[in-house]
């Protein structure tokens, strides 16, 4: 499945068509990619303008890291769909005898772990992108205020969505030590993104008042 190669319209229609993939995890990764893209945009519209010369170097760093995040998050749009297809394939494994039942059970567990790890990576990357959005808003071209603000909102949605998908898959993971660790780290990362996004929203609203 090459979701990232689809047009916007084709992706939206694929998301709506009633098939199990792509789903919310892919949509969350796409939201993260769009948020990171707006960070890169703000940085590019800051560099090269003389009155922002003091922050050119920092904005170049924001731009380069944001571009890398966009590329990886777009990959995760596809990887999330593939991970869920692996889950469905595992549930469809034969179970006519004890050996096959055991293989199926093991396959399901490995697939569920993979299905949790993909949105967890999305959340990790979105957490970093939130820091870039904060830098873009604080030091970037003020004409991009609303763009950096939209980045914050997209990253908030991406983080919440990725968190949902981590947790729904962890519920099926029998390795409770792994599940507990990922659950804890998910909560910490999500809390950080929501805090940064809340501050961004406050600053944008104050500037627009």
Helices and strands as residue ranges (DSSP letters): G 3-5, H 8-16, H 24-44, G 50-55, H 56-91, H 98-139, G 142-144, H 145-170, H 176-208
